[in-house]
Amino acid sequence: MEQVITDLFMACVYVLQVIGGSPGEFGYGYYLANILIFAVLQPALILLFMALWIKERRLRRKLQN
C-alpha cells in the first residue's frame, strides 16, 4: 500500500512539473502551477460550489412554501 501511495504522489508531482513547463525540475513553473492549483483554483471551486449549494437551498425552500 505504501508503494501505491508513493507512486501516486510521484505521478502528481510529475503532472505539476509538466504543467509548470519543466518536467523533472522544481523551477518557477512548478511553483506557479502549485500556486494556481492550490491557492487560486481550489478556493475558487469551493466558493463556486458553496454559492451553487446556497442557491439550490433557497430554491428548494421557495418551492416548498
Helices and strands as residue ranges (DSSP letters): H 2-20, H 28-35, I 36-41, H 42-64
